[in-house]
Amino acid sequence: MINELLKVLSEQQKIGSQKGYLKGIFASQRFHSFIPYSREDENIFFSSAIVFTLKEYYPLLSSNSKLIADNITEQVINCYPNFKNFKGKKTYNFFKTNPMEYFPNGVIMQHFKFFKLADDADDTVYIYLTDTKKKKHEWLKEKLIKHANGTLQWNFHKRTQYKNLRTYGVYFGKNMPIEIDACVLTNILLWSYKNKLEVCKQDKDSINYILKTVTSKDYINYPYLVSPCYPSTAQICYHYSRLVKKTDNNNVLSILRIIMIDDIKNILKKPLPFIDELLYHISLLNLDIKPQRKLRYQLHEVLKKTDYFYTSIPLMIPKLWVRKLQKHKLIQCFGLRTKCDGYTTALLLEYEILWKQST
């Protein structure tokens, strides 16, 4: 099954080129569920996240599978310069930067600077994690601290238990509000931990932020407030479990493991969309808990029905009272969503590897 999924992933990578994407970039689309709106959405996020997964589990692949993974990885990494800061700095953007092409194929958003995204920590860290050639990790650490909460300005909407934490921010732009996202924090911490960078106040406060979201149950009750870029509990659990798995000697983070296992088991008692169930099962496997049953699925059906949250108007406005509107079902329905078959396949690949390892 693992080798078959890798072959599918390789074919999905070719589809991007056929649609006019840079060779190596996996095709993705942004769309509305109820409004007739769909656009091809060339970005580096999904492709770099796929490569991260392939590199994480590379030692567990067969020789034939490694050849496929190597080819996929090389093609994606070759595309990274196209997303580098347009002034030549060592940070990266979600969209292509030379020329700048934010919200590609759009009719409205690409014409307004309001929607223009600054370089961000998430894409930058994924690229630093997957392409280690000539990467200035200490420089990036200083850059992240400079744009962290409380360095130049404070975050605009966090509630009392979070607002004074000097956590890392999402964006590098000097005119961008300080945005804090729980899942992005896990990726930053993973990168810092992997490269054995000096632990600083921002690391400690970011871990504290993550811990508070779990002990308060905010990650279940208000996922869109603690993680506006990944505003679902399933995605948060997936990211938290990766961090706990990779930093198992951290006594503070080990507390998360105990709480999250119970929470996830309770959540799984209710009917869930397949993608959420998949993310929760991967989370349990990362936390060394084997789920009671193996997931059964047809790949084509999963790809047909799976999409991810992109953004919504409330989560683009830096006011707490506006962001709280995200709790309403009607607002959620009209949020912009995204789809990437390659990313979904990579998640299934990760699941199959972890399940095989657990047996």
N, C-alpha and C positions, 0 to 999 in steps of 0.2 A: 504493500500500500504506500509506503514511504517513497519508494522509487517512482511509482506511478504519479504521485502528487508532484514530485519534482519535475517530471516530464510535462505535466500539465502546466506547471509554473513557467517552464521554459517556453512553451507554446504561447502562453498568455503574454509573455514579454515581447514576443514577435508581433502580437496584435497591436501593441503600442506604435511600433514603427509603421505598420500598415495604415494606421489612422493619422499619421503625420507627426507623431511624437518624436523626440530625440531617440535615437537608437539605444535601447536599454531601459527606457522609462516605461513603467507599467501604466497602461491606460486606466483612467478613473473618470468618473462623471459626477457633476454636482446637479442636483435636481430638487424639485418640490414634489411632495407626495400627491398633492391635490391640484396644483397649478400646472398647466402644460408648459413646463420649463425644464430643459435638460441641456447641458453643455459639456463638451469634453473639457477636462480640467487637468492640464499638464502641471504636475508638481513633483517635488523631490521627496515629500514626506513618505508616501506609501512605499516607494521603491527603496529608500534607505532603511525603512523599518523592516522590509522583507529581507534585505541583505543582513541586517542585524540578527534576525532570526536564523538565517542560514549559517552565519558565523558562530552563533552561540551553540548550535547543535552539530556543527561540522565534524567534530571528533567521533560522533556517534553514527555517521553516515557510512555506507559501504563505499568501496572504491569507485564503482560506477556512478553512484549518487554524488560523490564528491566532484567528479568531473562536470556534472550538470550544474552543481552549485557554484563551482569555480567560474564557469562561463557566464552564469547569471550575474554573479557578483562583479566580475570584471567589467561587464557592459554598463552596469549601474554606476560604478565608481568613475568610469570614464566620463559620465555626464555631470559629475559634481561641479566642475568649474563653471558650468552654465548657470548655476544657482548661487555663486559666490557674490559677496557684496559688490555692488556696481562701482564702488570707489576703490576696489582692490583690497579691502580689509579682509580679515580672516574669519568673518562670520558668513552665515548662509541664510537664504530666504526660502520660503515655501514655494514661491514662483520663480520663473526664470528672470534673470536680472540684466541680461545684455542681448537685446534691449529689454527693459523692464516690461513684463507681460503678466500683470496681476489680473486675476479672474479672466483667464483667456477665453476667447469666443463669446464674451459677454456683450450685451447690448447697452447696459446701463452702468454697472459697477466699475468696469474698467476705465470709464471716463471721469470718475470722481476721485479726487485725492483722499476723501474720507475713507474709502475702502482700500486704499493702498496699504499693504502690510510692510512693517519694518522687518529687518532680519530678526530671527527668533532663536531662542535657546534650544528648543526642541529639535528643529531640523539641524542646527549647528552641531549639537551634541551627537545626534545619530550619525552624522557624517564623520565626526571625530572618532566615534566608536568603531566605525566600519572601514575607515581609510586612515591608517596611522602614518602614512608617509609625510614627513616634514610638518607634522602637526605641532603647533606651539601650545601645549596644554596649560603651561603656567600662565601664558598670556591670556588664554581664554578664561581661566579661573579669575584673574584680575578683572577682566571685562565683565564677567558675571557678577562679581561683587559690586562693581561700579553701578550696575543697573539693578541691584537688589533692592528690596523694600527698605526704606529708611536711609539709603546712602545719599541720593540726590533729592528724592521725594518719597512720600508714603503712599501706600496703596489706598485706593479711594473708597472701597466698599466693604472691607472685611469686618466681621463682627468682633466683639470685644476680645474673645479668646485668641484671635489671630492677628489683629491689626498692628500690634507692637513687635511682632516677630520679624526679624530681619531675614526673611526668606528670599530665595532667588526669584527673579522676575522672569516673565516669558519673553518680552521684547527688548531689543537693544536700542531702538530709536530714541533719541533724546527728547522728542516731543510726544512720545507715547506715554499714556498713563501706566503706572506700575500694575501689571496683571500677574496674579499668582495662581498657579494651577497645580493641583496635587500630583497629577500624572507626570507633568513636565518635571516637577521636582524629583521624582523617582529616577527619571532618565539622567538628570544632571548628577544626582548622587551616585548612580551606577557608574557613570563616566569618571567621576572624581575618584571613586573607590578603586575602579579598575586600574587607573593610572597612578595610584598611590600618592595622590596630591595631599598636601597638608590640610588637615581638618581645621576649619575656621568657624567663626560665629555663624555665618550663613549656612554652613552644613548642619550645625547643631540645631539651629532654629528651623531649618527645613524639615529635619527629622521630627522635631517637636510638633511642627504643623501637621505632619502626616499622622503622628500619634494622636493628636487632639481630634482630628477628623474621625478617627475610628472610635476612640473612647466616648466621644460625644454622640456617636451614631450619625453625625452630619453626612458622612459619606453614603449613608443609606437614605436619610431623610432629605438632604439638600445637596445632591451630587453636583448640580449645576452652579452652586455657589462656591464650593470648595475646588471644583475642577471644571471651569467654564469651557475649556478646550476639549475635554473628554467628559461631558456631563451625564454619565450614566454610572451606576454603582458597579455594573459588570466590568466596565472598562477600568474603573478605579481599582477594583479587586485584582484584576489581571496585572496592572502595573505594580501595585503594592506587593503582590506575591513574587514578582520577579526580583524586586529589591530585597525582600526578606531572604529569598533563596541565595542571592549572591553575597549577602552580608550577614551570614548566619552567626558570625561571632560578635554581632552587635547586640548587647543585652537589651537595649531600649527597643530595637526593632523586633526582637524575639517576642515581645509582649503582643505585638500585632498578630503574630501567628495564632496564638491561642484564641484571641477574640474573633479573628476573621474566619477561622474554621467553623466555629459555632454559627456565626452570622450567615456564612455561605450555605451551610447545610440547611438552615431554616429557610433561606430564600429559595433553595432548590425544591422545597416541598410544594411550591406553587407552579402552575403552568407558566412557561417562559418562551419567548422567541428563541429559535435555535441558536442564534449567534450569542445571546446572553448565556444560554446554557453552556455553550462551548467555552466561553471566557471563564465562567465559574468552574468548570471542570478542569481547565488548564490551571486555574488558580489553586485549586485543591492539590493537584499533582505537584505544583511548585512548592506547596507547603507540606509535602511528604504525606499526603492523605490520598489514598486511592478511592475514587468514587465507587459507589455500589454497583454501577453498571457501566458498560462501554456505550458510548453514543453510536447510534446507527443513523446513517444518512446516505443520500444520493447526492453526489457532488453537484450535478447540474441543477437540482432542486435548491440546494443551499445557495448557490451562486445567484439563482433567479430571485431569491427572497431576501438576500442579505444586503443591508446598507448601513451606513454609519452617520452619526450626527455631524453636521458641519458648523453651522452657526444659526443664530436667530437675532432678531432686532434687539430684544432685551439684553442678550449677552454681548452686544456690541456697544452698549451705552454704559458709561462708568458711573452708575448710581445704584446703590443697594436696592432701593424701593422698586426701581425698574427691573432689576435682575430677578427679583422675587416673583415677577409676573410669569417667569418661565415655568412655575409650578402648574399653571393652568393648561389643561389638555389641549384647548384650542390653540394656544400659543405654540405648544410643542408640535402640533400637526402642521403648522405653517413654517416651521424651521427649515432651513436649507439643509439637505442631506447629501451625502456623497456615497459613491459606490466604487469599489476597486476589487475586481475578481482575484487579482494576484494576491492582495493582502489577505483576503478571506482564505484562499488556498494555503497561504503561508501559515495562518493560524491552525488550519486543519493538519498541516504537516507537523507543526509544533505539538499539537495534541497527540497525534499518532506516535511520534517519537517518545513523548513523555509516558504514554500508556504502555508502550512496548518496554520501556525502561522500568516501569513499576511492576511488571510481571516477571 
